[in-house]
């Protein structure tokens, strides 16, 4: 495996950062997870725009242009001979001292890793997930805004730990007002009376690239879709529920907090969107080889 690290392609064993990098010391940086299908990178421009937006929001100056970032990412896939893969794009604040001051970090680091990923086994797509609600609340937008995909993921990790301790693989997260926002690594949707509902951006979610794609696919398929606030009660009495994310794609949820959702099986609407997404993802994107 070759990894892009600050302008060079180095073997995995040599891909190292300083212990004084503020990405390590303080989680000071941003990242993206991106997929490639059939030799094409899925929604590459949208992912690059989001990481540059995240960086701008935390006043982190990415040391290369968006076009250079794109070419370096594609070259990483080429050098690893990956047509179907997962790309982790990372920008850290860079090397500084043991203080918090980001001005002591003159040069941010850019890291691109291309590998394989399998988040959930196939039987979860066929039979659905059983998830729980975490007691950990999602970050308050005026503290660490969830729209920033930062390296500081402790909020999500603590909720993930709760899920694992309860025997689940994923946890639902609420905001400080008790409204549903998202799961630890995925956006959430539910279906009631053939209408699809998902939380709006302003209540504290990451604006998922896969989320936005599924919204468009649902509209094209003729479904009514709404972005509005809701509570766990709405999920308990939903007809269907599913999650979306770069690694997870579209995956059904059949039980929340021991309440069976719908008939306890992946619903018709969810199955249609899974099929529509997979068809779209496998037939679109930025070519790795030109």
Buried (B, 14 or more C-beta within 10 A) or exposed (E): BBBBBBEEBBEEEEBEBBEBBBBBBBBBBBBBBBBBBBBBBBBBEBBBBBBBBBBEBBEBEBBBEEEEBBEBBBBBBBBBEBEEBBBBBBBBBBBBEEEEEBEBBEEBBBBBBBEEEEBBEEEBBEEBBBBBBBEBBBBBBEEBBBBBBBBBBEBBEBBBBBBEEBEBBBBBBBBBEEBBBBBBBBBBBBBBEEEBBBBBEEBBBBBBBBBBBBBEBBEEEEBEBEBEBBEBEBBBEBBBBBBBBBBBBBBBBBBBBEEEBBEEBBBEBBBBBBEBBEEBBEEBBBEBEE
